[in-house]
Amino acid sequence: MRRHSRPDKPSHVFDRGAEWERLSAFADRPLPHAMLGIVSGRRRMGKTYLLRALVERHGGFYFGATAGTEAESLRQFAAALADHVGSPVPFSFATWDDAISYLFGLAAPRDGEGPLLVVIDEFPYLARTAPELPSVIQREIDRFQVDESRMRLLLCGSAMSVMGGLLASTAPLRGRAQLELVVRPFGYRAAADFWGVADSPALAARLHAVVGGTPAYRRQFLADDVPGSLEEFDDWLCRTVLSPFSPLFREARYLLAEEADIRDTALYHSVLAAVAQGNTTRGGIAGYIGRKAVDISHPLNVLEDSHLLAREADIFRAGKSQYRITEPLINFYEAVMRPSWARLEAGQASDVWAQSAERFAAQVAGPHFEAMCREYVLGPGRALLGSAVGQVGGGVVADRAARRQIEVDVAAVEPGSGGQKPAVHLLGEAKWGTVMGMSHLERLTRARELLTARSMDTKQCALACFSAAGFSDALRTEAARGGDRVLLIGLDELYGGTAPAPRRR
């Protein structure tokens, strides 16, 4: 096959550099056999926008499925194919077997022509009415792994549980894909640039705690209605997310209802509400909703498969874990909106929001800030450690002498191997609305001592105080001494500033 130059990412596609590079490499790879890729991601992430741009740049065939019967979907697919090949006569396929066979026939080797990119978007709509479709595609992929083909087939969908199942266990397409790409929300820094608020970290952090990194919320949902300053945030929130006239008002409900495996939405909302209220363990969730722990395994698994809930292991206690809502808008809905839904529908957004400051700080902004700090350590903050990052997460260190548990919000631990002790590179505490002082540093110092007593290597362990509200003079003085590798990281550092370089003891 002829190798042609790889097109650059279009300027209108924001961020997504890594995704574009992977997709372009897949579309251009000069192998003489068929290749399959799976692209997934929750709705509103810009998958269709990205894939349409890919087809425009590389050429090929794009088909966006819609909810409909099998016969209607076949007619739509046939019409799109006929238009693609410029046929004056409408195509007609009796079965998906016929349609997919014809599609792969278009990718037969031709002198001077490179790979043929084919994108089938919202594939779960097709598979729902034609469950044999993955097997039909498997047959063609297997055939053209032997025979020559220019086919580069991308199957895309938003139903995360369905898309994840395409390559799982005994699924027909397991082992056939050369690409599995999940289009995720923008990180907090990219989201700030996208919304145009990167010059105001305090505003960017609040905005991200509510709407996260979902691209569609700014452009399609709000028509570029963006708060111009921190002082405008409250009014903006009341006329958008908290207004019954805004498409964002019911978006959290729709996100849950759109998942194919979710039937009893009331149960799932109760599970999410439990987590939003701070009940983050399996037992805590079960107790909140009045069920036994074993009875909530299925909804927890479905929410994880849907990428709406994440189970995060305790970095210091094997077998312990906590759950976290991954979509900020859902967390905001469960914590702030759902308890006052009737009042919000009645147009009392200003009153509800004025009375929600404490709940927003404790249940929304605080936990979100902790997640941002862990993202920082995994990304731009890696240079602070001066070593391999290892595993980044949170955990609890038991202080039996004081009969207390020390919660560590941000920790970086390198697992031990070959007789080498696990190394703790960083211990951090994150506070959204609290000016951090010496007591916070003393708690981290005690946690480091306890981990040292557990035979963990803490010689190069930095202690990090993350705060959105600032630091006391005493803590700043202690950090300036640099003798104990103390890091003070505020919103300015999280959003692009340079944190003081830690000094070795």
C-alpha positions in Angstrom: 0.0 0.0 0.0 1.1 3.5 -0.7 2.0 5.5 2.4 0.8 9.1 2.4 1.7 12.0 4.6 -0.3 12.2 7.8 -2.7 15.2 8.0 -2.3 17.6 10.8 -5.1 18.1 13.4 -7.5 20.7 12.2 -7.3 24.0 14.1 -11.0 23.8 15.0 -10.5 20.6 17.0 -9.5 21.9 20.5 -6.9 19.9 22.4 -7.3 16.1 21.7 -3.7 16.0 20.3 -3.0 12.5 21.6 -6.3 11.2 20.4 -5.8 12.7 17.0 -2.3 11.2 16.7 -3.6 7.7 17.6 -6.5 7.9 15.2 -4.4 9.2 12.4 -1.8 6.5 12.9 -4.6 3.9 12.8 -6.1 5.4 9.6 -2.8 5.6 7.8 -1.0 2.4 8.9 0.2 0.8 5.7 -0.6 -2.8 6.4 -2.2 -5.0 3.7 -4.8 -6.3 6.0 -8.0 -5.1 7.7 -7.8 -3.3 11.0 -10.5 -2.6 13.6 -10.6 0.2 16.2 -13.1 0.8 19.0 -13.8 4.4 20.1 -15.9 5.1 23.1 -16.7 7.9 25.6 -19.7 9.3 27.4 -22.0 11.6 25.5 -21.1 15.2 24.9 -17.3 14.5 24.8 -17.0 15.5 21.1 -16.4 12.0 19.7 -18.5 12.6 16.6 -16.9 16.0 16.1 -13.4 14.4 16.3 -14.3 11.5 14.0 -16.0 13.7 11.4 -12.8 15.8 11.3 -10.8 12.7 10.9 -12.8 11.5 7.9 -12.7 15.0 6.4 -8.9 15.0 6.7 -8.2 11.4 5.6 -11.1 10.8 3.3 -13.4 7.7 3.7 -16.9 6.9 4.8 -18.8 8.1 7.9 -22.1 6.7 9.0 -23.9 8.0 12.1 -26.5 5.6 13.3 -29.8 6.7 14.9 -32.3 4.9 17.1 -34.6 2.9 14.9 -35.7 -0.5 13.7 -33.3 -2.8 11.9 -35.0 -2.3 8.6 -34.8 1.5 8.9 -31.1 1.4 9.9 -30.3 -0.8 7.0 -32.0 1.7 4.6 -30.1 4.6 6.1 -26.8 2.7 5.9 -27.5 1.8 2.2 -28.4 5.3 1.3 -25.2 6.7 3.0 -23.1 4.1 1.1 -24.8 4.9 -2.2 -24.0 8.6 -1.7 -20.4 7.8 -0.8 -19.7 5.8 -3.9 -21.7 8.2 -6.1 -24.2 5.6 -7.2 -27.2 7.0 -9.1 -29.2 3.9 -8.1 -30.2 3.5 -4.4 -28.7 0.5 -2.6 -30.8 -2.1 -0.9 -29.6 -4.6 1.6 -31.8 -7.4 3.0 -29.5 -8.1 5.9 -26.5 -6.7 7.8 -24.6 -9.7 6.4 -25.1 -8.3 2.9 -24.3 -4.7 4.0 -21.1 -5.5 5.8 -19.9 -7.8 3.0 -20.4 -4.9 0.5 -18.7 -2.5 2.8 -15.6 -4.6 3.1 -15.7 -5.1 -0.7 -15.1 -1.4 -1.1 -11.7 -1.9 0.7 -10.3 -4.3 -1.9 -6.7 -3.6 -2.8 -6.3 -1.0 -5.6 -3.1 0.2 -7.1 -2.1 3.6 -5.9 -4.7 3.8 -3.1 -4.0 3.8 0.6 -6.2 2.6 3.5 -9.9 3.2 3.4 -11.2 4.7 6.7 -14.7 3.7 7.7 -16.4 5.1 10.8 -19.7 3.7 12.1 -20.8 6.1 14.8 -23.3 5.2 17.6 -22.8 1.6 16.9 -24.8 0.5 19.9 -28.0 1.6 18.2 -27.3 -0.9 15.4 -26.2 -3.7 17.7 -29.4 -3.3 19.8 -31.7 -4.3 16.9 -29.2 -6.5 15.2 -27.3 -8.4 17.9 -25.6 -10.6 15.2 -23.7 -7.5 13.8 -20.5 -7.9 15.9 -20.3 -11.6 14.7 -20.7 -10.5 11.1 -17.9 -7.9 11.5 -15.8 -10.5 13.2 -16.2 -12.8 10.2 -15.1 -10.1 7.7 -12.2 -9.0 9.9 -10.9 -12.6 10.3 -11.2 -13.1 6.5 -9.3 -10.0 5.7 -6.6 -10.7 8.2 -5.7 -13.5 5.7 -6.7 -11.8 2.4 -5.5 -8.3 1.6 -7.7 -5.4 2.5 -7.4 -1.6 2.8 -10.2 -1.5 5.5 -9.6 0.6 8.6 -12.9 0.3 10.5 -13.7 2.4 13.5 -16.8 1.5 15.6 -17.8 4.3 18.0 -20.4 4.6 20.7 -21.5 6.4 23.8 -23.1 3.6 25.7 -20.0 2.7 27.7 -21.2 -0.7 29.0 -22.0 -1.8 25.4 -18.8 -0.5 23.9 -16.7 -2.0 26.7 -18.5 -5.4 26.1 -17.5 -5.5 22.4 -14.0 -6.6 23.3 -14.7 -8.4 26.6 -14.6 -12.0 27.6 -16.2 -14.2 24.9 -17.4 -11.4 22.7 -17.1 -12.0 19.0 -14.7 -9.1 18.5 -12.4 -9.9 21.4 -8.8 -9.9 20.2 -9.6 -8.4 16.8 -9.1 -4.7 17.6 -5.8 -2.8 17.0 -7.0 0.3 18.7 -9.2 0.9 21.8 -9.6 4.6 22.5 -11.7 6.2 25.2 -12.4 9.9 24.6 -12.5 11.4 28.1 -13.4 14.8 29.4 -10.8 17.6 29.2 -8.5 17.7 32.2 -9.0 20.7 34.5 -6.2 22.8 32.8 -7.5 22.1 29.3 -11.0 22.8 30.4 -10.0 26.2 31.8 -8.4 27.1 28.4 -11.5 25.8 26.6 -13.8 28.0 28.7 -11.5 31.0 28.4 -11.0 31.3 32.2 -7.4 30.1 32.6 -6.4 33.6 33.8 -8.7 33.2 36.8 -7.8 30.0 38.7 -10.5 30.6 41.4 -13.2 30.8 38.7 -11.8 28.0 36.7 -11.8 25.6 39.7 -15.4 26.4 40.6 -16.5 26.1 37.0 -14.8 22.7 36.6 -16.3 21.5 39.9 -19.8 22.0 38.4 -19.5 21.3 34.6 -16.2 19.4 34.5 -14.4 19.0 31.1 -17.4 18.2 28.8 -16.9 20.2 25.6 -20.5 20.3 24.6 -21.7 22.2 27.7 -20.1 25.5 26.6 -20.8 25.5 22.9 -23.9 23.4 22.2 -25.7 23.7 25.5 -24.9 27.3 26.6 -24.1 29.0 23.3 -20.8 30.3 24.7 -22.4 31.8 27.8 -19.4 32.0 30.1 -18.9 33.8 33.4 -16.6 36.7 32.8 -15.2 36.8 36.3 -15.4 35.2 39.7 -17.9 37.8 40.7 -20.2 36.8 37.9 -20.1 33.0 38.8 -23.1 33.0 41.1 -25.4 34.8 38.6 -24.1 32.6 35.7 -24.8 29.4 37.7 -28.4 30.6 38.5 -29.2 31.4 34.9 -27.7 28.2 33.5 -27.2 25.0 35.5 -29.8 26.0 38.2 -32.4 27.4 35.7 -35.3 25.1 34.6 -35.1 26.9 31.2 -31.5 25.8 30.6 -30.6 22.5 28.9 -28.1 21.8 31.6 -30.8 21.8 34.3 -31.9 18.2 33.5 -28.7 17.0 31.9 -27.5 14.9 35.0 -30.8 13.0 34.8 -30.4 12.4 31.1 -26.8 11.2 31.4 -28.1 8.4 33.7 -31.1 7.5 31.6 -29.1 7.2 28.4 -27.0 4.3 29.7 -28.3 1.0 28.2 -27.9 -1.1 31.3 -29.6 1.2 33.7 -33.3 0.4 34.2 -34.3 1.4 37.7 -33.0 5.0 37.6 -34.3 5.7 41.1 -31.9 3.1 42.6 -29.0 4.5 40.7 -29.7 8.0 41.7 -29.8 6.8 45.3 -26.4 5.2 45.0 -25.0 8.4 43.5 -26.6 10.5 46.1 -25.1 8.3 48.8 -21.6 9.0 47.4 -22.3 12.7 46.9 -23.3 12.8 50.6 -19.9 11.4 51.6 -20.8 7.7 52.0 -18.0 6.5 49.8 -17.5 2.9 50.9 -19.7 0.0 49.8 -21.0 -0.5 53.3 -21.7 3.3 53.6 -23.6 3.4 50.3 -25.7 0.3 51.3 -26.5 1.8 54.7 -27.6 5.1 53.1 -30.0 3.6 50.7 -31.3 0.9 53.1 -29.9 -2.2 51.3 -27.4 -4.9 52.1 -23.9 -4.5 50.7 -24.3 -7.6 48.5 -27.5 -6.1 47.0 -25.8 -3.1 45.5 -23.0 -4.9 43.6 -24.9 -4.7 40.3 -25.7 -1.0 40.3 -22.1 -0.3 41.4 -20.7 -2.4 38.6 -23.0 -0.8 36.0 -22.1 2.8 37.2 -18.4 1.8 36.9 -18.8 0.4 33.5 -20.6 3.5 32.5 -17.7 5.6 33.7 -20.0 7.6 36.1 -18.5 6.1 39.2 -14.9 5.1 40.0 -13.6 2.8 42.7 -10.3 4.0 44.0 -8.1 1.7 46.1 -6.7 2.9 49.4 -3.1 3.3 48.6 -2.0 2.2 52.2 -4.6 -0.4 53.0 -4.9 -3.5 50.8 -8.5 -4.5 50.1 -10.0 -1.1 51.1 -11.4 1.3 48.6 -13.8 4.2 48.1 -16.1 5.3 45.4 -16.0 8.7 43.6 -18.5 10.2 41.1 -16.5 11.0 38.0 -18.9 13.4 36.3 -18.9 16.7 38.2 -22.3 17.7 36.9 -23.9 14.6 38.3 -22.2 15.1 41.7 -23.4 18.7 41.7 -26.9 17.6 40.8 -27.0 15.0 43.6 -25.5 17.2 46.3 -27.1 20.6 45.5 -29.9 20.3 43.0 -31.8 17.1 43.8 -32.5 17.9 47.4 -34.1 21.2 46.3 -35.5 20.1 43.0 -39.1 21.4 43.5 -37.8 24.9 44.5 -35.5 25.0 41.5 -38.3 24.1 39.2 -40.3 26.9 40.7 -37.6 29.4 39.8 -36.0 29.9 43.2 -32.4 29.3 41.9 -31.0 32.4 43.7 -32.4 31.3 47.1 -31.4 27.7 46.7 -27.8 28.6 45.7 -27.5 31.2 48.5 -28.4 28.4 51.0 -26.0 25.9 49.5 -22.6 27.4 50.1 -21.7 24.9 52.9 -23.0 21.9 51.0 -21.2 23.0 47.8 -17.9 23.4 49.6 -18.1 20.1 51.6 -19.7 17.8 49.0 -18.8 19.3 45.7 -15.8 21.6 45.6 -13.8 19.8 48.4 -13.8 16.3 46.9 -13.3 17.7 43.4 -10.3 19.7 44.6 -8.7 16.6 46.0 -9.2 14.9 42.6 -7.7 17.9 40.9 -4.6 17.7 43.1 -4.1 14.0 42.3 -4.4 14.9 38.6 -1.8 17.6 39.1 0.7 15.1 40.7 0.1 12.7 37.8 0.7 15.4 35.2 2.4 18.8 35.5 3.4 18.2 39.2 5.5 15.2 38.4 8.7 17.3 38.3 8.2 18.2 41.9 9.0 14.7 43.0 12.3 14.3 41.3 11.7 10.6 40.9 9.3 8.1 39.4 5.7 9.0 40.4 4.5 5.4 41.0 0.9 5.0 42.1 -1.0 8.2 42.9 -4.1 8.1 45.1 -5.4 8.6 48.6 -5.4 6.5 51.7 -5.7 6.2 55.4 -2.7 5.8 57.8 -3.7 4.3 61.2 -2.2 6.0 64.2 -2.9 3.4 66.9 -1.0 5.3 69.6 -3.2 8.4 69.2 -6.3 6.2 68.4 -7.0 8.1 65.2 -6.7 7.7 61.5 -4.9 10.2 59.3 -6.5 10.7 55.9 -3.9 11.4 53.2 -5.7 13.0 50.2 -2.8 12.8 47.8 0.0 10.2 47.9 2.6 8.9 45.5 4.0 5.5 46.3 6.4 3.4 44.3 5.6 -0.3 44.9 8.5 -2.4 46.2 9.9 -5.3 44.2 12.8 -7.7 44.3 13.3 -7.2 48.0 13.1 -3.4 47.7 10.9 -1.6 50.1 7.9 0.5 48.8 9.0 4.1 48.5 6.7 7.0 49.5 7.5 10.0 47.3 4.8 12.3 48.5 2.1 12.8 51.2 -0.4 15.6 50.7 -3.4 17.1 52.3 -5.9 19.1 50.2 -8.3 21.8 51.6 -10.7 23.8 49.5 -12.0 26.4 51.9 -9.5 26.2 54.8 -6.3 28.3 55.2 -3.8 25.6 55.9 -1.4 25.9 58.9 1.2 24.1 60.9 -1.4 21.5 62.2 -1.9 20.2 58.7 1.9 19.9 58.2 2.2 18.1 61.6 -0.4 15.6 60.6 1.5 14.8 57.4 4.7 14.6 59.3 3.1 12.1 61.7 1.8 10.0 58.8 5.3 9.9 57.3 6.7 8.7 60.7 4.1 5.9 60.9 4.8 4.7 57.3 8.5 4.7 58.1 7.7 2.4 61.1 5.9 0.1 58.7 9.2 -0.4 56.8 8.4 1.9 53.9 11.1 4.0 52.4 10.3 7.7 53.2 13.8 9.2 52.8 12.8 11.3 49.8 9.1 11.8 50.8 7.9 15.4 50.3 5.0 16.8 52.3 2.6 18.8 50.2 -0.1 21.2 51.4 -2.7 21.9 48.7 -5.1 24.7 49.4 -7.5 26.8 47.4 -7.8 29.3 50.3 -4.1 30.0 51.1 -1.5 29.2 53.8 -0.7 30.7 57.2 2.4 32.8 57.7 3.9 30.2 60.0 3.5 27.5 57.3 5.0 29.7 54.6 8.0 30.3 56.9 8.4 26.6 57.5 8.2 25.8 53.8 10.7 28.6 53.0 13.3 26.9 55.1 13.1 23.9 52.8 14.7 21.6 55.3 11.9 19.0 55.3 10.8 19.1 51.7 7.6 21.0 52.3 5.5 22.0 49.3 2.8 24.7 49.3 0.6 24.4 46.2 -2.3 26.7 45.6 -4.6 27.4 42.7 -2.0 29.4 40.9 0.4 26.5 40.9 -2.3 24.0 39.9 -3.3 26.1 36.9 0.2 26.7 35.5 2.3 28.5 38.0 5.6 27.1 39.4 5.6 25.6 42.8 8.7 26.1 45.0 11.2 23.5 44.2 11.6 21.1 47.1 15.0 20.8 48.8 16.4 17.6 49.9 17.0 17.1 53.6 
